[in-house]
Amino acid sequence: MSLRPDQIGWLLATATITLIPHFGHLPPLLAGIAAVLVGWRALIATGGRRLPHRHVLSALAVGIIIAVLAEYRHFFGKDPGVALLAGLLGLKLLETRQIRDGRSVVLLSIFLLLTQYLYQQDMAIAALSLLGAHGAVASLLALQSRVSASPRTRALEAGRLLVQALPLMLVLFILFPRVQGPLWGLPADAFNRVGGLSDTMAPGDLARLGESSAIAFRVDFQGEPPPAAERYWRGPVLTRFDGHTWRAGLLQLADQPSYQPQGAAYSYAITLEPHNQLWLLALDFPAVTAGTRISNDFQLLAREPVQGRRRIELVSYPHTPVGRDETQLVLRQALDLPPRANPRSVELGRQLRARAASPAHIPDLAIEHFRRSGLRYTLEPLPLGRDDVDSFLFDTRQGFCEHFSAAFVVVMRAAGVPARVVTGYQGGEINPVDGTLVVRQSDAHAWAEVWLAGRGWVRVDPTAASAPQRIENGLAAALPDSARLPLLVRADLAWLHGLRDRLDALNNRWNQWVLGYNPARQRALLSGLGFGDPDWQTIAALLAGGCAIVMGALTLWALRQRSPADAIDRSWRRFCRQLASVGLPRNSWEGPLDYARRLARERPDLAGTINAIAADYASLRYGPGEADPDRLKRFHQSTRNFRPR
């Protein structure tokens, strides 16, 4: 059976809703191919043109395969697989002629809806998935119906079916045994494009992060949060330097820190967005909790890469002295400089060493030199020369935090003071709606640590010398021209900040109560309901019982529903009982028209009334299309008024 216009319309709408979220991560070429194919099918549907010949479809399929191969160089993995499916969905629409083809389009759309969660799992994606599921159900209803219906009627039918599925969905969500991690193997590249910090740093790396408003993590403090000047969220520590790029040194991991926490403590829960790395971005200096380790450069690390949103409760002691008894190997690494690189900066370090009364005074002298040099903090620094640090300090005098920290560490090493670069995030903004501290990628920052005898490793932030507003009030306050900043970070759009804060708070609740519903929370919920400490057998039994109750309730509800066809059948049965009472029963094998013809021969006096009622019943009960209201009303009145003798 060929597809009707309304069926094609629902299929196109479902495919479009399914593809829209994928356009953000598909390469422009493949996104354009998918959009053109769907648009081509829409033009065919509206213009009455013929579908392309199978040879054309074969050529298009080959073109899609070549395009995917050109973009990714292979077919295996998340990104090429999703791109191929997106192109094939558009291609399938171009060959959709029959009901069977339409069902294939719906199934392919549903599968693509699921692949959205390989990239994002926020509320917007969930809403688009729900909208896509609604379109898929409406498409299936349209495909199985022999007659067309208005879009509003079809949408209401699909909505009612989805609402009926909600109780079972809630039971499954609450009681299905939770598994930490995916239920099936993800493609090897499932987390390849997760953004954020890297374990290397070169000029321009953090400046690019400064242009992103994506959330890196959220923090809930127990009590007052620390002042802005202490909100340094420690990430990768970079020791090795080749003259251009900073890299991490060799890490030694331990289950307990080498320092003894002391001083003021801050208790907080941090919810990290997935970044596919081991670091956990804690305030200096954390106590180690279950499932974490700490490195010899005081990074808090997970035991497995953070590939999903993760919430950790921590306690940090920012005034704890660390590294007083640092090993000579680490100190030698923190003094290493590539030969013949950045000679002017090396000479500056030697001059500072000669002027300083002791090594402890050298960092202050360097900060004072940075301040007097008129260095400018900017997202758009001028290009650097062959020696990056020399070019920044003495020529362009423009840079972002990675320029300041790298230059400071090079000068310190040249002056004989062990130093290293620390990357992470600095600051964050309190959301006034829910009180959560939100740290974005634009808060990415780099600072320095120097080792001083008797004091250990001491944090020094050279960026603060030239841009103190960056530390106290955030990135937007420190930049004279915030045009390159993302809209959600700019300080001149207060109304947008208010909207952003509300959406962030709503997303945070979604993350905590939906995406964060892990095995621990499931056990806590069931324990609170009186089930003790349930094991998986208890949870499975509760799941089976809950599903049985919901399905039984839905079945009883369905049995109590009465459709117009039920009323028609009741009136017909009353009519048949009236005739049986005067000796004219209907045989079980007789249809309504056969029954009427037999009675017309046996009772000519009733022939007109019986034939009219039987004809109305046959048309209303078995005829195509919606019931004629006038005929329906006449049928019910005729059966009620029928009194044979």
C-alpha positions in Angstrom: 0.0 0.0 0.0 1.4 3.4 -1.0 1.9 6.0 1.6 -0.6 8.8 2.1 0.6 12.5 2.5 -0.1 12.5 6.2 2.0 9.4 6.7 4.9 10.9 4.8 4.5 14.1 6.8 4.9 12.3 10.1 7.9 10.3 8.9 9.6 13.6 7.7 8.9 15.3 11.0 10.2 12.4 13.0 13.4 12.2 11.0 14.0 15.9 11.2 13.6 15.9 15.0 15.9 13.0 15.3 18.7 14.5 13.1 18.6 18.1 14.6 20.7 17.2 17.8 23.3 15.4 15.7 24.0 18.4 13.5 26.0 19.9 16.3 28.7 17.2 16.2 28.5 15.9 12.6 31.1 17.3 10.2 29.5 20.1 8.0 29.7 17.9 4.9 27.8 15.0 6.4 25.3 17.2 8.2 24.6 19.0 4.9 24.1 15.6 3.1 21.6 14.5 5.6 19.7 17.8 5.5 19.6 17.8 1.7 18.3 14.3 1.5 15.5 15.0 4.0 14.7 18.3 2.2 14.6 16.5 -1.2 12.1 14.0 0.2 10.0 16.9 1.5 10.0 18.5 -2.0 8.9 15.3 -3.6 6.0 14.9 -1.1 4.8 18.5 -1.6 5.4 18.7 -5.4 4.1 15.4 -6.4 7.4 14.4 -8.1 8.6 10.8 -8.5 11.0 9.2 -6.2 14.6 8.8 -7.6 15.5 5.7 -9.5 17.3 2.9 -7.6 20.4 3.6 -9.6 20.4 7.2 -8.2 19.9 5.8 -4.7 22.8 3.4 -5.2 25.1 6.2 -6.3 24.0 8.3 -3.3 24.7 5.4 -0.9 28.3 5.1 -2.4 28.7 8.9 -2.0 27.7 8.8 1.7 30.2 6.0 2.3 33.0 7.9 0.6 32.1 11.0 2.5 32.3 9.2 5.9 35.5 7.6 4.9 37.0 10.9 3.8 36.1 12.5 7.2 37.1 9.7 9.6 39.4 7.5 7.5 37.5 4.4 8.9 34.0 3.1 9.6 34.4 1.8 13.1 33.5 3.7 16.2 30.9 6.2 17.5 31.4 9.2 15.2 31.6 7.4 11.8 28.8 5.0 12.8 26.4 7.8 13.8 27.3 9.8 10.6 26.7 6.8 8.4 23.3 6.2 10.1 22.3 9.9 9.7 23.0 9.7 5.9 21.2 6.4 5.6 18.1 7.8 7.3 17.9 10.5 4.7 18.5 7.9 2.0 15.8 5.6 3.3 13.3 8.4 3.2 14.1 8.7 -0.5 13.1 5.1 -1.2 10.1 5.0 1.1 7.0 4.0 -0.9 5.2 1.4 1.2 4.1 0.9 4.8 7.0 -1.5 5.3 9.5 1.2 4.3 7.9 3.7 6.7 8.3 1.3 9.6 12.0 1.0 8.7 12.3 4.8 8.8 10.7 4.8 12.3 13.0 2.1 13.7 16.1 3.8 12.3 14.9 7.1 13.8 14.4 5.5 17.2 18.0 4.0 17.1 19.4 7.4 16.2 17.5 8.9 19.1 19.4 6.6 21.4 22.8 7.6 19.9 22.2 11.2 21.1 23.1 10.1 24.6 26.6 9.1 23.5 27.3 12.9 23.2 25.1 14.6 25.8 22.6 13.6 28.5 21.2 16.9 29.6 17.6 18.0 29.8 17.6 19.5 26.4 18.6 16.2 24.8 16.0 14.4 26.9 13.3 16.8 25.8 14.3 16.3 22.1 14.3 12.6 22.6 10.8 12.7 24.1 9.7 14.8 21.2 11.3 12.3 18.8 9.6 9.4 20.6 6.3 11.2 20.3 6.8 11.6 16.6 7.8 8.0 16.2 4.7 6.8 18.0 2.5 9.2 15.9 4.2 7.9 12.7 3.4 4.3 13.7 -0.2 5.2 14.4 -0.5 6.9 11.0 1.1 3.9 9.3 -1.3 1.4 10.8 -4.4 3.5 10.2 -6.4 3.0 7.0 -7.6 6.6 7.0 -5.9 9.9 7.5 -6.5 12.1 10.6 -5.6 15.7 11.4 -2.2 16.3 12.9 -3.8 17.4 16.2 -5.8 14.2 16.5 -2.8 12.0 15.7 -0.6 14.0 18.1 -3.1 13.6 20.9 -3.3 9.8 20.3 0.4 9.5 20.5 0.5 11.6 23.6 -2.1 9.4 25.3 0.0 6.3 24.6 3.1 8.0 26.0 1.3 9.0 29.1 0.0 5.5 29.6 3.6 4.3 29.4 4.8 6.7 32.2 3.9 4.5 35.2 5.8 1.6 33.8 8.7 3.9 32.9 8.9 5.2 36.5 8.8 1.7 38.0 11.7 0.6 35.7 13.7 3.8 36.5 13.4 3.4 40.2 13.6 -0.4 40.6 15.7 -1.6 37.7 19.0 -2.8 39.2 21.4 0.0 38.7 24.8 -0.8 37.1 27.7 1.6 37.5 28.7 2.3 33.9 27.1 1.3 30.6 25.0 -1.8 30.2 26.9 -2.6 27.0 30.3 -1.8 25.5 30.6 1.6 24.1 32.7 2.4 21.0 36.3 3.0 21.6 35.9 6.6 20.5 32.8 7.3 22.6 34.6 9.9 24.7 37.1 11.3 22.2 35.6 14.7 21.9 35.1 15.5 25.5 36.5 18.9 26.1 38.4 20.5 28.9 42.0 20.6 30.3 44.8 18.6 28.7 47.9 17.1 30.3 50.0 19.4 28.1 50.1 23.2 27.8 51.3 25.5 25.0 50.6 29.2 24.3 47.0 29.6 23.3 45.6 26.4 24.8 43.9 27.9 27.8 42.9 31.0 25.8 40.8 28.7 23.6 39.1 27.2 26.7 38.4 30.8 27.8 36.0 31.1 24.9 33.8 28.3 26.1 30.8 28.7 28.5 30.5 24.9 29.0 30.3 23.8 32.6 33.3 22.0 33.9 31.9 21.1 37.3 29.5 22.2 40.1 30.3 22.5 43.8 28.0 22.3 46.8 29.7 23.7 49.9 28.7 22.8 53.4 28.7 26.2 54.9 30.4 29.3 53.5 32.5 28.8 50.4 36.2 30.0 50.5 37.0 33.5 49.3 37.7 33.9 45.6 41.4 34.2 46.1 41.4 30.6 47.5 39.3 29.0 44.8 42.1 27.2 43.0 40.9 23.9 41.6 44.1 21.8 41.1 44.4 19.8 37.9 47.5 18.6 35.9 50.8 19.7 37.3 53.4 20.3 34.5 57.1 20.0 35.1 58.8 19.1 31.8 59.5 22.0 29.4 60.9 21.7 25.9 61.0 25.4 25.1 57.4 25.5 23.7 55.2 22.9 25.4 54.8 21.9 29.1 54.2 18.3 30.0 53.5 16.4 33.2 56.4 14.7 34.9 56.5 11.1 36.1 53.8 10.5 38.6 53.9 8.4 41.7 50.5 7.4 43.1 49.6 6.7 46.7 46.4 5.9 48.6 47.2 8.5 51.3 48.8 11.9 50.9 52.3 12.6 52.1 51.2 15.7 53.9 49.3 16.0 57.2 46.1 18.1 56.7 45.9 21.1 59.0 44.3 24.5 59.3 40.9 25.6 58.0 38.9 22.9 56.3 36.2 23.2 53.6 33.7 20.4 53.1 32.0 20.2 49.7 30.6 17.9 47.1 31.9 18.3 43.5 29.9 17.1 40.5 32.3 16.7 37.6 31.3 16.7 34.0 32.9 13.9 32.0 36.3 14.7 30.7 37.8 11.2 30.1 40.8 11.9 32.3 41.9 10.8 35.8 42.1 14.2 37.5 39.3 15.2 39.9 40.0 19.0 40.3 39.9 19.5 44.1 40.8 22.5 46.2 44.3 22.4 47.7 44.9 20.1 49.6 42.3 17.3 49.8 42.0 14.4 52.1 41.8 11.2 50.0 38.4 9.5 49.9 37.3 6.0 48.7 37.9 5.4 45.0 40.6 8.1 44.7 44.4 8.3 44.9 46.8 11.2 45.2 50.0 11.8 43.2 53.4 13.0 44.4 52.6 16.5 43.0 49.3 16.5 45.0 46.8 15.9 42.3 43.7 14.0 43.4 43.1 11.3 40.8 40.4 8.8 40.1 41.1 5.1 39.6 39.4 5.1 36.2 38.9 8.0 33.7 35.9 10.2 34.4 33.8 9.1 31.5 30.4 9.9 33.1 29.2 12.7 35.4 30.6 12.0 38.8 29.8 13.3 42.3 32.5 13.2 45.0 32.3 14.5 48.6 35.6 16.0 49.7 37.3 17.9 52.4 40.2 20.3 51.6 42.8 22.1 53.8 44.2 25.0 51.7 46.7 26.2 54.4 48.4 22.8 54.7 52.2 23.0 54.1 53.2 20.5 51.5 56.5 19.2 50.1 58.9 20.4 52.8 60.9 17.2 52.5 60.7 17.0 48.7 63.0 14.6 47.0 66.1 15.8 45.2 64.9 14.1 42.0 61.7 16.2 41.9 63.7 19.4 42.7 66.1 18.8 39.9 63.3 18.2 37.5 61.8 21.5 38.7 65.0 23.4 37.7 65.5 21.9 34.3 65.5 24.2 31.3 66.1 23.4 27.6 69.6 24.7 26.5 69.8 27.9 24.5 66.1 28.6 24.8 64.7 32.0 25.9 68.1 33.5 26.7 66.7 36.9 27.7 64.4 35.3 30.3 67.2 33.2 31.6 69.4 36.3 32.0 66.5 38.0 33.9 66.4 35.1 36.3 70.1 35.4 36.9 69.8 39.1 37.6 67.0 38.6 40.1 69.1 35.9 41.9 72.0 38.4 42.2 69.7 41.1 43.6 67.8 38.9 46.1 68.9 38.6 49.7 67.8 35.0 49.8 65.9 32.5 47.4 62.7 33.3 49.3 62.8 36.9 48.0 63.2 36.0 44.3 59.5 35.3 43.6 58.5 38.7 44.9 61.2 40.4 42.8 59.9 38.5 39.7 56.3 39.5 40.4 57.4 43.2 40.8 59.2 43.0 37.5 56.1 41.6 35.8 54.0 44.4 37.2 56.5 47.1 36.1 56.8 45.6 32.6 53.2 46.5 31.7 52.2 43.0 30.7 48.6 42.9 29.3 46.1 40.2 30.0 44.2 39.3 26.8 42.4 36.5 25.0 44.0 37.7 21.7 47.7 38.0 22.2 50.0 38.8 19.3 51.9 35.9 17.7 55.1 34.9 19.5 58.5 34.4 18.1 60.8 31.4 18.2 61.5 31.7 21.9 58.0 31.9 23.4 58.8 33.2 26.8 61.3 35.9 25.6 58.8 37.0 23.0 56.1 37.4 25.6 58.1 39.1 28.3 60.1 41.5 26.2 58.4 42.0 22.8 54.6 41.5 22.6 53.9 41.8 26.4 50.5 40.4 25.8 49.2 37.0 26.9 46.8 34.8 28.7 47.4 32.9 32.0 49.5 30.2 30.3 51.9 32.9 29.1 52.2 34.4 32.6 52.7 31.1 34.4 55.1 29.7 31.9 57.3 32.9 31.9 57.3 33.0 35.6 58.4 29.4 36.0 61.2 29.8 33.4 62.5 32.9 35.2 62.3 31.1 38.6 64.3 28.1 37.3 66.9 30.4 35.8 67.2 32.1 39.2 67.7 28.7 40.8 64.3 28.4 42.4 62.5 25.0 41.7 59.2 25.8 40.1 56.5 24.2 38.0 53.2 25.1 36.3 49.9 24.0 37.8 46.8 24.0 35.5 43.2 23.7 36.6 40.4 26.2 37.2 40.2 29.4 39.3 37.1 31.0 40.7 33.6 30.1 39.8 30.3 31.8 40.2 27.7 31.2 42.8 24.3 30.5 41.3 21.8 32.6 43.3 19.0 30.2 42.5 20.3 27.1 44.2 23.5 28.3 45.9 25.7 26.0 43.8 29.2 27.2 42.7 29.4 26.8 38.9 32.8 26.5 37.3 33.0 26.8 33.6 35.6 26.0 31.0 36.2 29.8 30.7 37.5 29.6 34.3 40.4 27.4 33.2 43.6 28.9 34.6 47.3 28.2 35.0 49.5 29.4 37.9 52.9 28.5 39.4 54.3 26.7 42.4 57.8 27.4 43.7 59.7 25.4 46.3 61.2 27.3 49.2 63.3 25.7 51.9 61.4 25.3 55.1 58.1 26.1 53.5 57.8 23.5 50.7 55.7 24.2 47.6 54.1 27.6 47.6 51.5 28.8 45.1 52.3 32.0 43.2 49.9 33.4 40.6 51.8 35.8 38.3 48.6 36.6 36.4 47.3 38.4 39.4 50.1 40.9 39.1 48.8 42.2 35.8 45.1 41.3 36.1 44.0 41.1 39.8 40.4 41.4 38.7 40.7 37.9 37.1 41.3 36.3 40.5 38.7 38.3 42.4 35.8 38.7 39.9 36.4 36.3 37.0 37.5 36.4 33.4 34.9 38.9 32.1 36.0 41.5 34.7 39.6 41.3 33.7 39.3 41.7 30.0 38.9 45.2 28.6 37.1 43.9 25.6 34.8 40.9 26.2 33.5 40.6 22.7 35.2 37.2 22.2 33.7 35.8 25.4 30.7 33.5 25.2 27.4 35.2 25.8 26.8 33.3 29.0 30.0 34.6 30.5 29.9 38.3 29.5 29.3 40.7 32.4 27.1 43.2 30.4 24.1 40.9 29.9 22.5 40.7 33.3 19.1 39.5 32.0 20.9 36.6 30.2 22.7 35.7 33.4 19.4 35.4 35.3 18.0 33.1 32.6 21.3 31.1 32.6 21.2 30.7 36.4 17.7 29.3 36.3 18.5 26.8 33.6 21.7 25.8 35.3 19.8 25.2 38.6 17.2 23.1 36.7 20.0 21.1 34.9 21.7 20.6 38.2 18.6 19.0 39.7 18.3 16.8 36.6 21.9 15.7 37.0 21.6 14.9 40.7 18.3 13.1 40.7 18.0 11.6 37.3 21.5 11.1 35.8 23.0 10.8 39.3 20.6 8.0 40.4 23.3 5.4 40.9 23.3 2.1 42.8 24.1 3.9 46.1 21.1 6.2 45.8 18.9 3.4 44.7 19.8 1.4 47.8 19.3 4.5 50.0 15.9 5.1 48.6 14.8 1.5 49.1 16.2 1.5 52.6 14.2 4.6 53.4 11.1 2.8 52.2 11.7 0.0 54.7 13.5 -2.6 52.6 16.7 -2.6 54.7 19.9 -3.0 52.7 18.5 -4.7 49.5 20.6 -7.0 47.4 20.0 -7.6 43.7 17.6 -10.5 44.3 15.4 -8.2 46.4 15.5 -5.4 43.9 14.7 -7.8 41.0 11.7 -9.1 43.0 10.5 -5.6 43.7 10.9 -4.8 40.0 8.8 -7.8 38.9 6.1 -7.0 41.5 6.0 -3.3 40.5 5.7 -4.2 36.8 2.9 -6.7 37.6 1.0 -4.1 39.6 1.3 -1.4 36.9 0.4 -3.8 34.1 -2.6 -5.1 36.0 -3.8 -1.6 36.8 -3.4 -0.5 33.1 -5.3 -3.7 32.0 -8.2 -3.0 34.4 -8.3 0.6 33.2 -8.3 -0.4 29.6 -11.2 -2.9 30.2 -13.3 -0.2 31.8 -12.8 2.2 28.9 -15.8 2.3 26.5 -15.4 3.3 22.9 -18.1 4.4 20.5 -17.9 0.9 19.0 -18.9 -0.6 22.4 -22.0 1.6 22.5 -22.9 0.5 18.9 -22.5 -3.1 19.9 -24.7 -2.7 23.0 -27.5 -1.1 20.9 -27.2 -3.9 18.3 -27.4 -6.6 21.0 -30.5 -4.9 22.5 -32.1 -4.9 19.1 -31.3 -8.6 18.6 -32.7 -9.4 22.1 -36.0 -7.7 21.2 -36.3 -9.8 18.0 -35.4 -13.0 19.9 -38.2 -12.3 22.4 -40.8 -12.6 19.6 -39.3 -15.8 18.2 -36.8 -14.3 15.7 -33.3 -15.0 17.1 -30.1 -14.4 15.2 -28.1 -17.4 14.2 -24.4 -17.3 15.4 -23.2 -17.5 11.8 -25.4 -14.7 10.5 -24.0 -11.2 9.8 -26.2 -8.2 10.2 -27.3 -7.9 6.6 -27.9 -11.6 6.2 -30.0 -11.5 9.4 -32.0 -8.6 8.1 -32.7 -10.2 4.7 -34.0 -13.4 6.4 -36.3 -11.5 8.8 -37.6 -9.4 5.9 -38.8 -12.6 4.3 -40.3 -13.9 7.6 -41.8 -10.6 8.8 -42.5 -8.3 5.8 -44.2 -5.9 8.2 -40.9 -5.2 9.9 -38.7 -5.3 6.8 -38.2 -1.6 6.4 -37.2 -0.9 10.0 -35.0 -4.0 10.3 -33.2 -3.4 7.1 -32.5 0.3 8.0 -31.1 -0.6 11.5 -29.0 -3.5 10.1 -27.6 -1.3 7.3 -26.7 1.5 9.8 -25.0 -1.0 12.1 -23.0 -2.6 9.3 -21.8 0.9 8.2 -21.0 2.2 11.7 -19.3 -1.0 12.9 -17.5 -2.2 9.8 -17.4 0.8 7.4 -14.2 2.8 6.6 -13.6 6.2 8.2 -15.0 8.0 11.1 -18.6 7.3 12.1 -21.2 9.7 10.7 -22.7 11.5 13.8 -26.1 11.8 12.2 -26.2 8.1 11.3 -24.9 7.2 14.8 -27.6 9.2 16.5 -30.3 7.7 14.2 -29.1 4.2 14.9 -29.2 4.5 18.7 -32.7 6.1 18.6 -34.0 3.4 16.2 -32.8 0.6 18.4 -34.2 2.2 21.6 -37.7 2.8 19.9 -37.9 -0.7 18.3 -40.8 -2.7 19.8 -41.7 -5.7 17.7 -44.9 -7.6 18.3 
